[in-house]
Amino acid sequence: MSRESIGEFEQLVLLAILRLGSDAYGLPILEEITVQTGRKVLRPAVYVALRRLEQKGLVTSRQGEAAAERGGRPRKYFEVTPDGLERLRDARQALVRMWEGLHVVLDR
């Protein structure tokens, strides 16, 4: 794996975006991570991760329609790029390799 690996929280954000599909913007991403992991997630952490993932080219964003409940500001929707999908696959494979053979130790 020659590319820089992605951290656990970045993986969770990417996975949440994939789960949400076209409705992936900040608050639902935060809620999806919270529901699926049971973790308390701070909103700023999600936005920092999204910005970092976008800078790395692992997600792209688009502006939605202006929302009255947001004072006329548009939502920013996110989508995982092909490179983001590949990084997720790499991360999953690395974890699977690390878990292999450990059932003997962990199932005691």
Secondary structure, 3 states (H helix, E strand, C coil): CCCCCCCHHHHHHHHHHHHHHHHCEHHHHHHHHHHHHCCCCCHHHHHHHHHHHHHCCCEEEEEEEECHHHCCCEEEEEEECHHHHHHHHHHHHHHHHHHCCCHHHHCC
